[in-house]
Amino acid sequence: MPEAPSAPSVRTPRAVLAAYHQAIRDKSADALADLYAEDAVHEFPFTSPGFPSRFEGREELRAGYRAAWGASPVRVEEIRDVTVHETSEPGVLIEEHVIVGTFPGAEAAFTVPGLLVLHVRDGLLAYVRDYMDALAVTDALGAARS
């Protein structure tokens, strides 16, 4: 008798986070969006000028990041000082990190500290609160234009 097909594996919250980091480093809106559930919500409580405070749904997130990253010369060099906090709620992680970025032709890198609250359901991001230091982003953009 043939074996029954095995159920597809579901990514753990930490595996989703690792794939999230890779998508950020690659500036791949498609790889990032594919980590989200169709009805996911991604919120930015401290947003940068010209950037939305919320994406609703995978395709809105895909289009938003595609536009933002396509218009930005910033290159993410590294995600460092990562600390992941497990919570008592299944599928919820809190991550502290520092993103190190560069602009083409700029001598110095810049850093943007941030904190993510990730809710993973069935191996996909269902809800994300993304607390990035909007002032650090604005300062870095201003320094690059000077």
C-alpha positions in Angstrom: 0.0 0.0 0.0 1.5 3.4 -0.9 2.4 5.8 1.9 0.2 8.7 2.6 1.7 12.0 1.7 3.2 13.8 4.7 1.6 17.0 5.8 3.6 20.1 4.6 5.9 21.4 7.3 4.9 24.6 9.0 7.6 27.1 9.8 8.2 27.8 13.5 8.1 31.4 14.7 11.9 31.5 14.9 12.1 30.1 11.3 9.7 32.8 10.1 11.8 35.4 11.9 15.0 34.1 10.2 13.3 34.3 6.8 12.1 37.8 7.6 15.6 38.9 8.3 16.8 37.4 5.0 14.0 39.2 3.1 15.0 42.5 4.7 18.7 42.0 3.9 17.8 41.1 0.3 15.3 44.0 0.0 12.9 41.4 -1.5 9.3 42.6 -1.2 8.1 39.2 -2.6 10.0 37.1 -0.1 8.8 39.3 2.7 5.2 39.3 1.7 5.2 35.6 1.2 5.8 35.2 4.9 2.5 36.9 5.7 -1.0 35.4 5.9 -3.4 36.8 3.3 -5.3 38.9 6.0 -2.2 39.9 8.0 -1.7 43.4 9.5 1.6 45.1 9.8 1.6 48.3 11.9 4.3 51.0 12.4 3.5 52.9 15.5 6.4 55.3 15.0 6.5 55.8 11.2 8.8 57.8 9.0 7.6 60.7 6.9 6.0 59.5 3.7 5.7 55.9 4.9 2.3 54.4 5.9 1.5 53.5 9.5 -0.2 50.3 8.5 -0.4 47.6 5.8 -3.5 45.4 5.6 -3.2 42.2 3.8 -0.3 40.4 2.1 -0.7 42.1 -1.3 -0.8 45.7 0.2 2.4 44.9 2.1 4.0 43.5 -1.0 3.1 46.6 -3.0 4.1 49.0 -0.2 7.5 47.4 0.3 8.1 47.1 -3.4 7.5 50.8 -3.8 9.5 51.8 -0.8 12.5 49.6 -1.4 12.4 50.4 -5.2 12.7 54.1 -4.4 15.4 53.8 -1.8 19.1 53.5 -2.4 19.6 52.2 1.1 21.3 48.8 1.4 20.8 46.8 4.6 24.3 45.5 5.5 23.5 43.7 8.7 20.9 43.0 11.4 22.8 42.8 14.6 22.3 42.9 18.4 19.4 40.6 18.0 17.6 39.5 21.2 14.5 37.4 20.8 12.1 37.1 23.7 9.8 34.2 24.0 6.3 34.9 25.3 3.8 32.8 27.1 1.4 33.2 24.1 2.0 30.6 21.5 3.4 32.0 18.2 4.3 35.4 19.7 7.9 36.6 19.7 9.4 40.0 20.6 12.6 40.9 19.0 15.0 43.7 19.6 17.6 44.5 16.9 19.7 47.1 15.2 19.7 47.4 11.4 23.0 48.6 9.9 22.5 50.3 6.5 24.5 52.2 3.9 23.9 54.6 1.1 25.8 54.3 -2.2 28.8 56.6 -2.1 28.5 57.3 1.6 31.5 56.7 3.8 29.8 55.8 7.0 27.1 53.3 7.8 24.0 54.3 9.9 22.1 52.3 12.4 18.4 52.1 13.2 17.3 50.4 16.4 14.0 48.6 16.4 11.7 46.2 18.1 9.3 43.8 16.5 6.3 42.0 18.0 5.5 39.1 15.7 2.3 36.9 15.9 2.8 33.8 13.8 -0.2 31.6 13.0 0.2 28.4 10.9 3.7 29.3 10.0 2.8 32.7 8.6 2.9 36.2 10.1 -0.6 37.2 11.1 0.1 40.5 12.9 3.3 42.5 13.3 4.0 45.7 15.2 7.2 47.2 14.0 8.7 49.8 16.3 11.6 51.3 14.3 13.4 54.5 15.3 11.8 56.9 12.8 14.1 59.7 13.9 17.2 57.6 13.1 15.8 56.9 9.6 15.1 60.6 9.1 18.6 61.6 10.4 20.2 59.0 8.1 18.3 60.3 5.0 19.2 63.9 5.9 22.9 63.0 6.3 22.9 61.2 3.0 21.5 64.2 1.2 24.0 66.6 2.7 
